[in-house]
Amino acid sequence: MNTFGNLFRITTFGESHGPALGVVIDGCPAGLDDRRGLYSK
């Protein structure tokens, strides 16, 4: 796992050479519009 950031903490996890990857975003205020289309391709 790798963690980046101060205001929001972004932690990535997954397979090093496989198709699975995930991210956890900590520190988001309640009610924040996540607009999921911005993060996925």
Contacts in CASP RR format, 6 or more apart in sequence:
PFRMAT RR
TARGET T0000
AUTHOR 0000-0000-0000
METHOD contacts of the structure
MODEL  1
MNTFGNLFRITTFGESHGPALGVVIDGCPAGLDDRRGLYSK
1 11 0 8 1.000
1 12 0 8 1.000
1 13 0 8 1.000
2 11 0 8 1.000
2 12 0 8 1.000
3 9 0 8 1.000
3 10 0 8 1.000
3 11 0 8 1.000
4 10 0 8 1.000
4 11 0 8 1.000
7 27 0 8 1.000
8 25 0 8 1.000
8 26 0 8 1.000
8 27 0 8 1.000
8 28 0 8 1.000
9 25 0 8 1.000
9 26 0 8 1.000
9 27 0 8 1.000
10 23 0 8 1.000
10 24 0 8 1.000
10 25 0 8 1.000
10 26 0 8 1.000
11 23 0 8 1.000
11 24 0 8 1.000
11 26 0 8 1.000
12 21 0 8 1.000
12 22 0 8 1.000
12 23 0 8 1.000
13 21 0 8 1.000
13 22 0 8 1.000
13 23 0 8 1.000
13 24 0 8 1.000
14 20 0 8 1.000
14 21 0 8 1.000
14 22 0 8 1.000
15 21 0 8 1.000
23 39 0 8 1.000
28 34 0 8 1.000
END
